[in-house]
Structures are given as C-alpha cells and as structure tokens.
Amino acid sequence: MNTFIKAVLTGAITAVIGSGALADKLQDIKDADKIVVGVKQDYKPWGYLTSDGELKGLEIDLAKDVAERLGVEAELVPVVASNRMEFLQQGRIDLIIATMGDNPQRREVVGMIEPNYYAGGTNVLAPKAAGLKEWEDLKGKDLCALQGSYYNKRVTQLYGPNLVAFAGIPEVTSALKNGSCIGFLYDNTWIESQLASDDQWADYEMPFETEDPQAWSIAVPLDALDEAYGQKMSEIVTDWHKTGYLLERNEANGIAASPFLQEQHDKLK
C-alpha cells in the first residue's frame, strides 16, 4: 500500500474514531448509570439548600427530570458562576443547569443548548433608604456583585460603580447588610423572588428598570454539542416547553409567571 493511500486511510480512521468518541458521551452517562449535573445551591427558588440539607428548586426538578428521561441517577454538584464552566470543561460535571445566561463569549467555551429554558435581566437589590432611582445613581459607589456574572462588565462600563465581587451569594448579602456596598447587582428573577417571599428584605427594593434581558441555557461540553448527547438535551428542553412542564414547575416552585416561558410554550405546543 503506497504512502498516500495509507495517509488517507489513517485520516479516515482517526476521524471515525474521534466522531465515535464524541458520540459516546451520552453512552458514557448511561454506562455510568448517572448524570452529574452542576446546580446552584444559593439561588432560591431555582436551586437551594433546605434546612435539612436537601437540594430543592426549579432547576433541581429539571436536573432530576433529565436523569429520569435518560434512565440514570442524578448526582447534583453545587456550582457558582465563577466555576461552573470550568467544572464542565474538566469533566467534573456532565451538564450545567445553573441560571447561566447564554452569550457569544460563553458559546466559545461550552455547548449552549437550544432552545433556551429560561430568561432574566439585570437589576439591583438595594436598601430603600439608599434612595436609588436611576442606574446613573450608581456612579462612583461601591456595588456588590458575584464573580463571573455576565453583566458585571457592562454595568461597570455604562454606569461607573466600583464593583466589589464575591464568590457566592451568602458573602454578597452579608456585605450588603453590613453596609459595605450600596446594592447587589444581580438577576432580576432572583431579586423579585426574594422581595416577594423573604421578610429579611422588607426594607429593600429593586429600584431600577430591568435591563439587558438574557436567555438562560443548559450546557454540555462544547465538543458534544452537535453529537448525540447535545441533540438529546435539545430534545428534552424542547419537550419541557412543548408540554408545559416548565410552566408547571415554575408555578410549583412559587416563581412569578414568566412571559418567556409562556411565549416558548405557545410557540412549540
């Protein structure tokens, strides 16, 4: 066999093996009889720890539903904004369902599944006594935020606060309550749920008009996005919208009605 033919055959075999390896991610999950899902444990009511140490919330329901549909167990691993994509890249988790906004920069790192499963925007939780009225009121003021949140850079550039970033929500809320910052820059969905359900925020408000709406995506490893695993996840999310499962679980978890979810359901049903 001449050298050219050998090279062609070797390349073809390598391509087939490589493609098979990617396609096997779904089979690997089934062989392991579990799917490891990165979820939030500090974002009530999407993902949070109960007083007895159990993970609950809308996204916990979604993670368990994925596992049930695949016929495997769900292993839930707590993640935060600053480490969830890293965990997925490292193979420490198989899937992200953790309030992650979908944007072009993240699409270069992980496989964002379409359709998106939720949506939120940017706002601030602040003491009523702070008297904030407009986004421009943040200029030059210390503003708490979470490391890795997509809106940190945008708000800093547009409105000029001094951003003080923390690794987790408990650290942020502690700093906010002790007066270390004028407010907490975060997703409006979380802020609204806290103001509606938690008395500790009775003297706080969400003073601004919500900006920069972002769809949320679940994510798989980037190289598995177009393979069987990514396709299966897309089918599952589509069915969540089509059947009204997301609408039902949203209501069951005490979350305000989501125009995004209703729009997707009407579109796909």
N, C-alpha and C positions, 0 to 999 in steps of 0.2 A: 504494500500500500504506500503510495507516494506521500511525501510530507504535506502537500496541500490538502489532500483528502483527509489525512489524519487530523490536521488542524481544524478542518470543517466539522468532522465528526466529534472531536473533543469539545468544540464550542457548543455544538448542538446538545451533547450530553450534559454539559455543565448548565446550560440554560434550562433544560428539563428538570435536572436535579434541584436547581435554585428555585424554579417555579413551584416544584413539589414541596420544597421546604416551607415556602411561604403559605401555600395552601394548607399545610398540615397544622397551622396554628389552631384552627378550630378542632382538628382531630386530637391535638395535644391536650386541649382543655377537656375533651371528652374522655381521653385515656386517663387523665389525672383524676377524673370524676369530680372536678371542682373548677370554678372560675374565681379568680382573685380580683376583687373589684375595689378600686380606690374610691372612698366616700368621705364626705365631711362628717365630723362629729361635733362641730361647733356652729352649725348653721340651721338652727331651729326655724321652721319645722321641715326643712328639706333633709337634714341629716344631723342627728344629735344624740347625746347620751342621756338616758333616763336616770333617775335617782338610783336605780338598781344596776346600773352599768350596761344596760341594753341599748343597742343602736336602733333608732327609730327615725321615721320621717319619709317624705315622698320619695327621695332618691334611694332610700333603703328598700322601699317597696319595689322600685324599678330594678335594683340590683338582684333582689330575690326572684323577681319575675323572669329576668334574663336567665338565671340559673335553672329555674323550673322549665323554661322552654327548651333549654339545651339538655335537660335531663341530668344535671350535675348539682353538686352542692355549691353554695355561695360562701366564699371566705371574704369577709369585709375588712379592709385595711384603712385606717384613718389617714387622710392626707390633708394638706393645706395648699394654698395657691402656689407657694414657692417650691413645693417638691413633687406635686402630682405628675407633671410631665416627665420629670427625671425618673420617678419610680417606674413609669411605663416604659421608658427607654431602656432602663436597666433590667427589665424583666421581673421586677418585684411585684408588679400587678399586671393583669391581663386587660383591664378595662378601667376607664375613668368615668365615673358618674358623680361629679362633684362641682356643680354650679359653675362650670367652665365656659366662659364666653368664647365664641367662635370668631377668630380673626385671621387675616392672612399670615401674620407672623407665626402664630401657633400652628397653622396648617403646614408650615415648613418643618415642624418638629414631630407632630403626632398626626394620626389619621382621624380627622374630624368626620363623624358620621352624619350623613344627611338622610332624612330631614332632621332639622334641629328639634330638640324635645321641649325647650322652654325658652323664655326670654326675659330680660330685665334691663334696667338702665342705671344711671349713676345719680346718686344724691348724697346727702349728708345728714347724719343724726347729730343734733346739737341741742344744748340746753336752751329752753325758751328765753332764759334770761340773757343769752348772748345777743339777742336782737338781730340775728342774721335775716336779711330779706332777699338779697341778690347774690349770685355767685361771686360777683366782684367784691363783695364784703370780705372775702377770704384773703385778699391780698395782704401779704406780709405777716399773716397769722399762722401759728402752729396748728397743723391739721393732722390728726391721726389717720393711718391707713394700714392696709395689710400688704406685706411684701408679695410681689408677684401679681398684683391686681392690674388688669389691662388699662384701667382708667387713670392710674396714678400719674403717668407722664402727661397725658392730655390735660388733666385738670391743672397740673403744675404749670404747664406752658401757657394755658389760657388765662388762669386767674391768679397765679403767683403766690399760693400759700407756701409755707415752709413745711414740707411733708415729713412727718415722723412715722416711719414704717415699722411695724411689729410683725412677728411670725404668726401669731394667732389671735383670734377674737378675744379670748379672756384678757390677754395683755393690753389689747386696744381699749376695751371697755373699762378696764381698771384705770388706764391713763386718762381716759375721757372723764371718768367720775372724780378723779382727784385733781382735775383742772389743768393737766399737762398739755391739753390741746383744746381748741375751741369746738371741735366736732370730729366726727368719724366719717371719712369718705368711704362709701360702700355701695352695694347694690340696693336699689330701692325696694326690691321684693323683701329682703331681709329686714330692712328698716320698718317697712309697713307692718310686717308680721309682728315685730317686737312692740311697736307702739300700740297695736291692737290687742295684744294678749298678755303683756308683761307689765305689772304695776311699777317695776323699778324704773320705767321710762316715763312715768306720769308727767314729769317736769321737763320732758324733752320733746322735740318736734323734728319734722323733716321740712325745712324752711324753703327749699328751692323747687323750681320746676325740674322734673326729672329730665336728664339729658342723655344723649348718646345711647339709644336703645341697642342692645346686643342680644343676638340669639345665643342660646347655650347648646353645646353639643356634647354627646358622649364621645369617647375617643378610644381607638385601638392603636397598636403600634403602626407607624407610618407605612412600613413595608407590607402590612397585612390589609391595608385599606381596600385595595381592589381585588383581594383574594376572597376565598370562601368565607372567612371569618368576618371581614368588613361587610360583605354583602349580607350575611346573616343578621348582623347588628342593624343594618339599614332596614331590613325586612321587619325586624322587631319594632323599631321606632315607628315605622310607617303604620304598623298594626296598632300600636298604642294610640296613635291619633285617630285612625280609621274607626276603631271600635268604641272610642270614647273612654278608654282605660285611663288615660292621663287626666281627663276631666274628672273622672270619678275619684281617682286617688288624690287629686288636688283638693277636692272638696272634703274628702275623708280626713285629710291632714289639717283641716281648718285654715286653708290658704284662700285668700280672696280670689274671686273668679278672674281668670286670666284671658284677656281678649286674644292673645296669641294662641292659646290652646283651642279656644272656640273657633278661631279662624282656620287653624290647621284641620280640625275635625270636620268642619263644613266643607273644606276643600277636598279631603280624602275619603270621606264616608261614601 
